[in-house]
Amino acid sequence: MDNAALDQISWDLIRVAYRIIGDPAVSQDDLSKLAETLTEITERLRKLEL
């Protein structure tokens, strides 16, 4: 994957995360799981950049 593709994936994930965070029906537990998942995805994307 090139950097442009990784950047696009990152921005797509950020947009989805903001929609989820803004949803009042989402529990604090779900937000914590989302944060963990996004952290894992970020780490994997960084490895792909190397």
Helices and strands as residue ranges (DSSP letters): H 3-21, H 28-49
